[in-house]
Amino acid sequence: MARSSPFIDPGPRTTEGTLALVHLSRDNLQPVYLRGSTGAVDGYAEGNVINTRFGSFPHSTLIGVPWGAQVRASIVDTGSRGRKKKPDGNGEAAPEDMTESTAAEEEPTAAAGVKTAASGFVHVLAPTPELWTMSLPHRTQVVYTPDYSYILHRIRARPGVRIIEAGAGSGSFTHAAVRAVFNGHPDSESKDTGKVFSFEFDKARFEKMQEEIEAHNLRDLVHITHRDVYNEGFLVKDGESPEADCIFLDLPAPWKALPHLTRASQNRKSPLRADRSVYLCTFSPCIEQVTKTVEVMRQLGWMDIEMVEVAHKRFNVMRERVGLNMPTERGTNQTAGNVAEALARLREVEEKAREFHGRAQGAGANEDDEMDVDEAKAEVTANGQVANEDQDGDDAKPWMLGRLIHRTEAEIKTHTSYLTFAVLPQEWTAEQEAAAFESWPCGQEKGVIGSLDKAVRKQEKRDMLAGKKRKKEMAAASKNGSGTASGNNSPAPKKSKSN
Ligand SMILES: C[S@@+](CC[C@H](N)C(=O)[O-])C[C@H]1O[C@@H](n2cnc3c(N)ncnc32)[C@H](O)[C@@H]1O
């Protein structure tokens, strides 16, 4: 059984050799391949260490912890690395002076021999395509989560299907696609395992992708080929067809690749699955590219062509907090929360001004200058917090204070690309046509096919009943030897003739 990818099944804890995403803040994640080590590495006695603005983290403290765990920073033994090197001949300082940790608790972490620092922590997250998109080393523009989640849904990427993707670029779409189609490893019981067939013509990007696919344990789910798809198409090794169910093209000129994505012809094998409709999406930033692509799509028999633009807008939901006593808190309005707070602040400012000018507190102050404040209404707490509303009581949780409001994020990504979708109907052979004609003999029907309107149905029923009645009467007449069955010598009903 192939070892599972951390993107598919990360297991309950971090393990040596796998990718972990170190979460520093909401928009700052650092990918780390966790390496165990027995000796010093790169001047650190603890082995491999990552350095962040929240402190240093030896890999040994990150291995074997539950995914999502908070890990405290460590005091690292920098050995020779910590000593300041003399400037070289050019007068330049030696590189990489490690920041010395300050006060430290003598508290060993889970990793033997490593001491926890006084402050600083990170969270260790399991890789997902969404987090990878945020943290991957960019070689190109990438497809972001709002776009690829919509694309994968529209091209019907689901467990077991096979996707063609070009170009691979930085692999952002590749990781999302592989998770969407995963339904087991090829060596497991499942026969039709989903797969991504990725193509990239830039050598350096192709090699980096290969390296990452290997490191993420996705080699049996992603088949990457170094290829110029405009000229060489999408067949894989030895001219084998990927038998793709769907296609995603993120190329500068998708219309140049489309002639290779047709049904089989006499002299050409198709890279597409023959017995199903194939779904396609192209991703182009300019409308001129879309126009050219749509033109070629129409010529090649693609149907249901539709263009969509995803305009992603994030809403931040937060508590609106107002107060002069919260100068360092994000999301607060730095104005007085109420009259009492404004007066308290004015008093503080005046007090400071008096001190500054060397006057004794209150000396010389005219009592008439004092403002008249209803002290009962507000109480200024020791830390300057004004507690005069129910929600501002001592027990109130800081994150529950203030009105709940929402704001759109400051920076809105309005345009990434135009998504053009299309469908190519399934391949249709003479045998399939014959089988369909057998089931639905169009033009040679003996009965009625499909629905008829009410009047026609009623007339048919009347005719049928009249026919039955006639048969009965004729049978009775032949039995009695008489001319009619009714005995009243009335003639048998005749079929009405039209004029
Ligand atoms: C915008 S990037 C793709 C980004 C990718 N979708 C992602 O999410 O990371 C476009 C890629 O197409 C590749 N490319 C351009 N022309 C190509 C061609 N004719 N055949 C194969 N790849 C090509 C480029 O080298 C580039 O890496």
The ligand as a Gaussian input file, in Angstrom:
#p B3LYP/6-31G(d) Opt

LIG

0 1
 C       -0.162000      30.838000     -15.118000
 S        0.853000      29.456000     -15.126000
 C       -0.195000      28.178000     -14.504000
 C       -0.420000      28.270000     -13.018000
 C       -1.104000      27.074000     -12.456000
 N       -2.424000      26.899000     -12.975000
 C       -1.168000      27.162000     -10.939000
 O       -2.296000      27.204000     -10.379000
 O       -0.131000      27.183000     -10.280000
 C        0.947000      29.035000     -16.834000
 C        1.955000      27.944000     -17.087000
 O        1.756000      27.462000     -18.413000
 C        3.010000      27.083000     -18.922000
 N        2.916000      27.025000     -20.388000
 C        2.809000      28.065000     -21.250000
 N        2.734000      27.600000     -22.522000
 C        2.777000      26.256000     -22.455000
 C        2.745000      25.218000     -23.445000
 N        2.685000      25.492000     -24.732000
 N        2.781000      23.929000     -23.018000
 C        2.846000      23.642000     -21.690000
 N        2.909000      24.582000     -20.730000
 C        2.873000      25.868000     -21.102000
 C        3.946000      28.177000     -18.405000
 O        5.277000      27.729000     -18.373000
 C        3.385000      28.430000     -17.006000
 O        4.088000      27.692000     -16.049000

